[in-house]
Amino acid sequence: MAEKNTVDKSLDLKNEVCPYTFVKSKLALEELDPGQVLEVHLGNSESASNVPRSIDLEGHEVLSVDQPETSHWVVTVRRSQQ
């Protein structure tokens, strides 16, 4: 089986709020090749809820949403093949 997902780009948006967190995440995904993985670091629960939902609606694959510490969420996304 394939290795654990390698992160191709990491984006620190801990000091940003919605809708900027989604807009910047979407723009970063557009810079990646299909199948590449983006890791987004978020600093508030609203963004941690909205960003994965919006990215999923855009057709990308949300691989994980983790909260390694208080006020820090990590969303890992694979860019769609389209």
DSSP file (Angstrom, degrees, kcal/mol; ACC not computed):
  #  RESIDUE AA STRUCTURE BP1 BP2  ACC     N-H-->O    O-->H-N    N-H-->O    O-->H-N    TCO  KAPPA ALPHA  PHI   PSI    X-CA   Y-CA   Z-CA
    1    1 A M              0   0    0      0, 0.0     0, 0.0     0, 0.0     0, 0.0   0.000 360.0 360.0 360.0 156.7    0.0    0.0    0.0
    2    2 A A        -     0   0    0      1,-0.1     3,-0.1     3,-0.0     0, 0.0  -0.192 360.0 -96.5 -65.9 156.6    1.1    3.6   -0.6
    3    3 A E        -     0   0    0      1,-0.2     3,-0.1     3,-0.0    -1,-0.1  -0.166  55.3 -74.9 -64.5 165.4    2.9    5.6    2.1
    4    4 A K  S    S-     0   0    0      1,-0.2    -1,-0.2     0, 0.0     0, 0.0  -0.310  73.9 -73.9 -57.9 149.3    1.1    7.9    4.4
    5    5 A N        -     0   0    0     -3,-0.1     2,-0.4     1,-0.1    -1,-0.2  -0.231  47.9-141.5 -55.4 123.1    0.1   11.1    2.6
    6    6 A T        -     0   0    0     -3,-0.1     2,-0.5     1,-0.0    31,-0.4  -0.725  16.6-125.3 -85.2 132.9    3.1   13.4    1.9
    7    7 A V        -     0   0    0     -2,-0.4    31,-0.2     1,-0.2     3,-0.1  -0.692  24.6-176.0 -82.8 124.6    2.3   17.0    2.4
    8    8 A D  S    S+     0   0    0     29,-2.2     2,-0.3    -2,-0.5    30,-0.2   0.735  71.5  12.8 -90.7 -26.7    3.3   19.0   -0.8
    9    9 A K  E     -a   38   0A   0     28,-1.4    30,-2.6     2,-0.0     2,-0.4  -0.988  63.1-155.3-151.8 141.6    2.4   22.5    0.6
   10   10 A S  E     -a   39   0A   0     -2,-0.3     2,-0.4    28,-0.2    30,-0.2  -0.955   8.1-164.4-120.7 140.2    1.7   23.8    4.1
   11   11 A L  E     -a   40   0A   0     28,-2.9    30,-3.2    -2,-0.4     2,-0.8  -0.984   9.0-152.3-129.4 121.8   -0.4   27.0    4.7
   12   12 A D  E     +a   41   0A   0     -2,-0.4     3,-0.2    28,-0.2    30,-0.1  -0.825  32.0 151.5 -97.8 104.9   -0.4   28.8    8.1
   13   13 A L  E >   +a   42   0A   0     28,-2.7     3,-1.9    -2,-0.8    30,-0.6  -0.016  27.4 123.7-118.3  27.0   -3.7   30.7    8.4
   14   14 A K  T 3  S+     0   0    0     28,-0.3    -1,-0.1     1,-0.3    28,-0.1   0.772  78.4  46.6 -62.0 -25.9   -3.9   30.6   12.2
   15   15 A N  T 3  S+     0   0    0     -3,-0.2    -1,-0.3    27,-0.1     2,-0.2   0.297 100.0  88.4 -99.6  10.2   -4.3   34.4   12.4
   16   16 A E    <   -     0   0    0     -3,-1.9    27,-0.4     4,-0.0     2,-0.3  -0.661  59.6-153.3-104.4 161.4   -6.9   34.6    9.6
   17   17 A V    >>  -     0   0    0     -2,-0.2     3,-1.1    25,-0.1     4,-1.0  -0.838  37.2 -42.7-127.0 166.6  -10.7   34.4    9.8
   18   18 A C  T 34 S+     0   0    0      1,-0.3    29,-0.1    -2,-0.3    28,-0.0  -0.418 117.7  22.0 -65.1 144.4  -13.5   33.3    7.5
   19   19 A P  T 3> S+     0   0    0      0, 0.0     4,-2.4     0, 0.0     3,-0.3  -0.986 121.7  57.9 -89.1   1.9  -14.0   33.8    4.6
   20   20 A Y  H <> S+     0   0    0     -3,-1.1     4,-2.8     1,-0.2     5,-0.3   0.851 100.9  59.3 -61.9 -34.2  -10.3   34.5    4.1
   21   21 A T  H  X S+     0   0    0     -4,-1.0     4,-1.7     1,-0.2    -1,-0.2   0.919 111.0  40.5 -61.6 -42.5   -9.3   31.1    5.4
   22   22 A F  H  > S+     0   0    0     -3,-0.3     4,-3.0     2,-0.2     5,-0.2   0.936 114.9  51.2 -71.0 -45.4  -11.3   29.3    2.7
   23   23 A V  H  X S+     0   0    0     -4,-2.4     4,-2.3     1,-0.2    -2,-0.2   0.924 113.6  44.3 -59.0 -46.0  -10.3   31.7   -0.1
   24   24 A K  H  X S+     0   0    0     -4,-2.8     4,-2.0     2,-0.2    -1,-0.2   0.863 113.7  51.0 -68.9 -35.3   -6.6   31.4    0.7
   25   25 A S  H  X S+     0   0    0     -4,-1.7     4,-2.2    -5,-0.3    -2,-0.2   0.921 110.7  49.0 -65.1 -43.7   -7.0   27.6    1.0
   26   26 A K  H  X S+     0   0    0     -4,-3.0     4,-1.9     1,-0.2    -2,-0.2   0.917 111.1  49.4 -62.3 -44.5   -8.8   27.4   -2.3
   27   27 A L  H  X S+     0   0    0     -4,-2.3     4,-0.9    -5,-0.2    -1,-0.2   0.892 110.4  50.9 -62.8 -39.7   -6.1   29.5   -4.0
   28   28 A A  H >X S+     0   0    0     -4,-2.0     3,-0.6     1,-0.2     4,-0.6   0.894 108.6  51.9 -65.3 -39.4   -3.3   27.3   -2.6
   29   29 A L  H >< S+     0   0    0     -4,-2.2     3,-1.1     1,-0.2    -1,-0.2   0.879 103.7  58.0 -63.1 -37.7   -5.1   24.2   -3.9
   30   30 A E  H 3< S+     0   0    0     -4,-1.9    -1,-0.2     1,-0.3    -2,-0.2   0.758 101.4  56.5 -65.0 -24.0   -5.3   25.7   -7.3
   31   31 A E  H << S+     0   0    0     -4,-0.9    -1,-0.3    -3,-0.6    -2,-0.2   0.658  96.6  82.4 -80.1 -16.6   -1.5   26.0   -7.3
   32   32 A L  S << S-     0   0    0     -3,-1.1     3,-0.1    -4,-0.6     6,-0.0  -0.481  84.3-112.6 -87.0 158.1   -1.0   22.3   -6.7
   33   33 A D    >   -     0   0    0     -2,-0.2     3,-2.2     1,-0.1    46,-0.3  -0.547  51.7 -78.6 -80.2 154.5   -1.1   19.5   -9.2
   34   34 A P  T 3  S+     0   0    0      0, 0.0    47,-0.2     0, 0.0    46,-0.2  -0.287 120.3  22.6 -53.4 134.7   -4.0   17.0   -9.1
   35   35 A G  T 3  S+     0   0    0     44,-1.6    46,-0.1     1,-0.3    45,-0.1   0.225  92.1 127.0  91.0 -13.9   -3.5   14.5   -6.3
   36   36 A Q    <   -     0   0    0     -3,-2.2    43,-3.0    44,-0.2     2,-0.4  -0.350  56.8-121.1 -75.0 161.7   -1.1   16.7   -4.3
   37   37 A V  E     - B   0  78A   0    -31,-0.4   -29,-2.2    41,-0.2   -28,-1.4  -0.882  19.2-163.8-114.8 132.9   -1.7   17.3   -0.6
   38   38 A L  E     -aB   9  77A   0     39,-3.1    39,-3.0    -2,-0.4     2,-0.5  -0.932   5.3-157.1-112.6 135.3   -2.2   20.6    1.1
   39   39 A E  E     -aB  10  76A   0    -30,-2.6   -28,-2.9    -2,-0.4     2,-0.5  -0.965  11.1-166.2-112.4 122.6   -2.0   21.0    4.9
   40   40 A V  E     -aB  11  75A   0     35,-3.2    35,-2.9    -2,-0.5     2,-0.6  -0.939   7.8-153.9-114.8 125.1   -3.8   24.1    6.3
   41   41 A H  E     -aB  12  74A   0    -30,-3.2   -28,-2.7    -2,-0.5     2,-0.3  -0.871  18.7-173.6 -99.4 123.8   -3.2   25.3    9.9
   42   42 A L  E     -aB  13  73A   0     31,-3.0    31,-2.6    -2,-0.6   -28,-0.3  -0.836  21.7-157.8-120.1 154.1   -6.2   27.2   11.3
   43   43 A G        +     0   0    0    -30,-0.6     2,-0.3   -27,-0.4   -29,-0.1   0.289  69.3  50.6-117.9  10.2   -6.7   29.1   14.6
   44   44 A N  S  > S-     0   0    0      1,-0.1     4,-2.1    29,-0.1     5,-0.2  -0.998  72.9-124.0-149.3 153.3  -10.4   29.1   15.2
   45   45 A S  H  > S+     0   0    0     -2,-0.3     4,-1.3     1,-0.2     5,-0.2   0.802 107.6  59.5 -67.6 -30.6  -13.3   26.6   15.4
   46   46 A E  H  > S+     0   0    0      2,-0.2     4,-2.9     1,-0.2     3,-0.4   0.949 110.4  41.6 -63.0 -47.8  -15.4   28.5   12.8
   47   47 A S  H  > S+     0   0    0      1,-0.2     4,-2.7     2,-0.2    -2,-0.2   0.894 110.3  58.1 -64.3 -39.7  -12.7   28.1   10.2
   48   48 A A  H  < S+     0   0    0     -4,-2.1    -1,-0.2     1,-0.2    -2,-0.2   0.765 115.0  38.0 -63.2 -24.8  -12.0   24.5   11.3
   49   49 A S  H  X S+     0   0    0     -4,-1.3     4,-1.1    -3,-0.4    -2,-0.2   0.872 121.6  41.4 -88.5 -46.1  -15.6   23.7   10.6
   50   50 A N  H  X S+     0   0    0     -4,-2.9     4,-2.8    -5,-0.2     5,-0.3   0.881 107.1  57.9 -74.8 -40.8  -16.2   25.8    7.4
   51   51 A V  H  X S+     0   0    0     -4,-2.7     4,-2.7    -5,-0.2     5,-0.3   0.947 108.6  43.7 -61.9 -51.3  -12.9   25.2    5.5
   52   52 A P  H  > S+     0   0    0      0, 0.0     4,-2.3     0, 0.0    -1,-0.2   0.914 115.6  49.6 -61.0 -39.7  -13.2   21.4    5.3
   53   53 A R  H  X S+     0   0    0     -4,-1.1     4,-2.0     2,-0.2    -2,-0.2   0.932 114.3  44.4 -63.2 -45.4  -16.9   21.6    4.4
   54   54 A S  H  X S+     0   0    0     -4,-2.8     4,-1.3     2,-0.2    -1,-0.2   0.887 112.7  51.0 -68.1 -39.4  -16.3   24.2    1.6
   55   55 A I  H  <>S+     0   0    0     -4,-2.7     5,-1.8    -5,-0.3     4,-0.3   0.904 109.4  51.4 -64.1 -40.8  -13.3   22.4    0.3
   56   56 A D  H ><5S+     0   0    0     -4,-2.3     3,-1.6    -5,-0.3    -2,-0.2   0.909 107.2  53.0 -61.5 -42.6  -15.3   19.2    0.1
   57   57 A L  H 3<5S+     0   0    0     -4,-2.0    -1,-0.2     1,-0.3    -2,-0.2   0.777 101.9  60.2 -64.6 -25.7  -18.0   21.0   -1.8
   58   58 A E  T 3<5S-     0   0    0     -4,-1.3    -1,-0.3    -3,-0.2    -2,-0.2   0.563 124.6-105.1 -77.5  -8.2  -15.4   22.1   -4.3
   59   59 A G  T < 5S+     0   0    0     -3,-1.6    -3,-0.2     1,-0.3     2,-0.2   0.503  77.9 129.5  99.6   5.0  -14.7   18.5   -5.0
   60   60 A H      < -     0   0    0     -5,-1.8     2,-0.7    20,-0.1    -1,-0.3  -0.500  61.2-110.5 -89.3 163.6  -11.4   18.0   -3.2
   61   61 A E  E     -C   78   0A   0     17,-2.3    17,-3.0    -2,-0.2     2,-0.8  -0.845  18.8-149.2-100.8 114.8  -10.8   15.2   -0.7
   62   62 A V  E     -C   77   0A   0     -2,-0.7    15,-0.3    15,-0.2     3,-0.1  -0.734  15.9-177.0 -80.3 113.8  -10.5   16.2    3.0
   63   63 A L  E     -     0   0A   0     13,-2.6     2,-0.3    -2,-0.8    14,-0.2   0.844  59.3 -15.7 -83.6 -36.0   -8.1   13.6    4.4
   64   64 A S  E     -C   76   0A   0     12,-1.5    12,-2.6     2,-0.0     2,-0.4  -0.985  41.5-154.1-164.9 155.2   -8.2   14.7    8.0
   65   65 A V  E     +C   75   0A   0     -2,-0.3     2,-0.3    10,-0.2    10,-0.2  -0.947  30.5 174.4-133.0 112.4   -9.1   17.4   10.5
   66   66 A D  E     -C   74   0A   0      8,-2.6     8,-3.1    -2,-0.4     3,-0.1  -0.856  28.0-152.5-120.7 153.6   -7.0   17.3   13.6
   67   67 A Q  E     +     0   0A   0     -2,-0.3     6,-0.2     6,-0.2     3,-0.1  -0.810  16.8 174.7-123.9  89.4   -6.7   19.5   16.6
   68   68 A P  E     -     0   0A   0      0, 0.0     2,-0.3     0, 0.0     5,-0.1   0.739  69.8  -4.2 -70.0 -21.7   -3.2   19.1   18.0
   69   69 A E  E >  S-C   72   0A   0      3,-1.0     3,-1.5    -3,-0.1    -3,-0.0  -0.970  97.1 -60.7-159.2 169.4   -3.7   21.8   20.6
   70   70 A T  T 3  S+     0   0    0     -2,-0.3     3,-0.1     1,-0.3    -3,-0.0  -0.312 121.1   7.2 -57.2 135.0   -6.1   24.4   21.8
   71   71 A S  T 3  S+     0   0    0      1,-0.1     2,-0.3    -4,-0.0    -1,-0.3   0.799 110.1 101.2  60.1  32.7   -6.9   27.0   19.1
   72   72 A H  E <   + C   0  69A   0     -3,-1.5    -3,-1.0     2,-0.0     2,-0.4  -0.882  43.2 173.9-148.6 115.3   -5.0   25.0   16.4
   73   73 A W  E     -B   42   0A   0    -31,-2.6   -31,-3.0    -2,-0.3     2,-0.5  -0.915  16.4-153.6-118.5 146.9   -6.6   22.8   13.8
   74   74 A V  E     -BC  41  66A   0     -8,-3.1    -8,-2.6    -2,-0.4     2,-0.5  -0.978   8.5-168.3-123.3 117.9   -4.8   21.1   10.9
   75   75 A V  E     -BC  40  65A   0    -35,-2.9   -35,-3.2    -2,-0.5     2,-0.5  -0.920   4.6-161.5-107.2 125.3   -6.8   20.3    7.8
   76   76 A T  E     -BC  39  64A   0    -12,-2.6   -13,-2.6    -2,-0.5   -12,-1.5  -0.934  14.1-179.8-111.8 128.0   -5.2   18.0    5.3
   77   77 A V  E     -BC  38  62A   0    -39,-3.0   -39,-3.1    -2,-0.5     2,-0.5  -0.971  23.0-146.5-133.1 138.1   -6.6   18.0    1.8
   78   78 A R  E     -BC  37  61A   0    -17,-3.0   -17,-2.3    -2,-0.4   -41,-0.2  -0.917  31.7-119.2-101.7 128.3   -5.9   16.2   -1.5
   79   79 A R        -     0   0    0    -43,-3.0   -44,-1.6    -2,-0.5   -19,-0.1  -0.383  35.8-105.0 -65.0 141.0   -6.5   18.2   -4.6
   80   80 A S        -     0   0    0    -46,-0.2   -45,-0.2     1,-0.1   -44,-0.2  -0.180  21.8-117.7 -63.9 159.9   -9.1   16.7   -6.9
   81   81 A Q              0   0    0      1,-0.2    -1,-0.1   -47,-0.2   -21,-0.1   0.530 360.0 360.0 -76.9  -6.1   -8.0   14.9  -10.1
   82   82 A Q              0   0    0    -23,-0.1    -1,-0.2     0, 0.0    -2,-0.1   0.441 360.0 360.0 -93.3 360.0   -9.9   17.5  -12.2
